[in-house]
Amino acid sequence: MKPTRYYTHTSSPIGGITLVSTEVGLCGLYLEGQRHWPRDADTWVRDDEGARFDATLMALARYFMGKDLRFSLPLDWVTGTPFQQKVWQALLEIPAGKTWTYGQLAERLAAPAAVRAVGAAVGKNPLSIIIPCHRVIGQNGSLTGYAGGLDRKRWLLTHEGVELPAMLL
């Protein structure tokens, strides 16, 4: 049986955000209009009044103010295959202000031949920003895809202090 998922909306400098949580922890952070929106979103229960999202909202506020670019929140891995979850765990190792290529991420996972599968898993990350998939770039330094859109990826990387080449700004 699936755990009940609760949601709320908030605003940010990069647009609207939908937060999703179970009783265990945060299980989703979706940017307005992003690709790969969960199919079961119509079963979520709205929760705008309780304290369920207070820690996440505070952490996001600190992040967007540039006061703390790291997150330490209870997460609940309710979606994804074991491989996807392994990729998402590895994304947590990329420090703020740094980027890895999809190839470096695949190497880190001891799966250098699985670059495409790693890229697909990165694209399905259910916890955008918290699990920093925006820190993964193409082999040639290009921003490549981002489920939340390349403008947001560019904003997030710049916000975190990544110096992007002029052609990417």
N, C-alpha and C positions, 0 to 999 in steps of 0.2 A: 504494500500500500504506500502510495506517495504521501510524503508529509505535506501538511497545509503550507502553502506559500502566501505570504503577505506582501503587499506592495504599497509604496508611496511615491510621490513625485516631488522633485525639487528642481530648482533652477541653478545654473552655473554660468561661468563666462563662456562656455562652449555650447550652451543650449540646455534644453530640458533633459533631466535624468530620471529614470525610473529605477528605484531600488527595490529588490526582492529579497525576502528573508524567510527562513523557517524558524522554528523554535531554537534550533542549534546555532544558526548564524546566517550571515549574508550569503546568498546564493546567486544573486544577479545584480548587475549594474548595467543598464542599457541606455545608450544615448538616443535622444530623439531622432527617429528616422533611420536608425542603423540597420544594416542587413542582419539576417539570422535572428530575427525576433522569435522568441519561443512560441511554439504552436499552442501550448497549454495556457497562455496568458489569460484567457477568458475564465479560467478556474481560480485565479488568484483572488485573495480577499483583501480589500482595501483597508489600510491601517494608517490613518493620518494623525491619530490622537495619542497613541501610546508611546512608550519610551523605546520601543523596539528598534527604531532607527537612529536614536540620539547619538550614539557613538560614531556611527557611519557619517551622519550629517556633520558632526563636529570635525571628524578627520578630513572630510572633503573640504570643509571651509578652510581648515589649516593648509591643506594642499593647495587650494586655489589662491590663498594669500601668500604662498611661497614659504610658509613657516615650517612645514614638515612634508617632505616629499615621499615619506615612507608610510606604510599602513600596517597597523597591528590590530586586526579585527578578527573576531571568530568567523570562520568561513564554513559553509556546508556544501560539500561537493555532491550535489544531488543530480547533476547532469554530466554527460560526457562518458565516453568509453574509457577504459583504463589507460589506453595510449594517450587520448586527449588530456586526461587528468595529469598524466606524467609530464606532458608538454607544458601544461599550465603551471605545474609546480616549478618547472625549470625557469619559466618566465619570471618567477619571484626572485630569482638570483641575479637578474640584471639590475645593477644599481641605477638610481636616478642620475641623470646627466650622462649616461652611457648608452650605447646601442650595440646590439649584436646583429649579425646577419642570420638569415634562416639557416645557412650552412653551419655557422658557429653553434647555433642552437641544436641542430641535428648532431653535430660532433659531441656536444655536451651530453646528449642523450645516448651516446654510443650507437647512433643510427645514421651515419653519414650518407647512406644511400637513400634515406627516407626524407629528403629535404621537402619534397612536395607534400608528403603526408604531414610533416611538421608544420608546413605553411597552412595547410587546411585546418589543422587543429588550432593554430594560432588565431585564424579567422573566426573560429567558433567559440572563442573565449567568452564565457558568460559574465565575467566580472571585469569589464573594461575599466581602465585606469587603476583599479585595485591590483589586478594581475596585469602588469604593464606590457601588454602586447604591442602597444605603440612604440616600444623601444626596439622592435625588430625591423630591420631594413633589408633592402636588396643587396646582393653581393657587390654591385657597382656603386653603392651608397645612395641609391634611389629610395624614395619613401615607400614605393610599391603600394599594395592595398592596405586598407584599414576599414573594418566594418563600420566605423563611425564617420568615415570620410577623410580624405587626405588633408583637408584644411584643419580638421580637429587634430589629426596626428601631428601636423606641423606645429600647431599651437602648443600641444602638450610637450613636444620635444623642446621647443624653444623655451617654454615656461620652466622646464627642468634644467635648462642651461646647456643643452646640446647646441653646438655651433654648426648650423646647417650651411652648406655651400650656397652662395648667392643665387645660383640657378634654381634652388629649391624653395626660396623664400617668396 
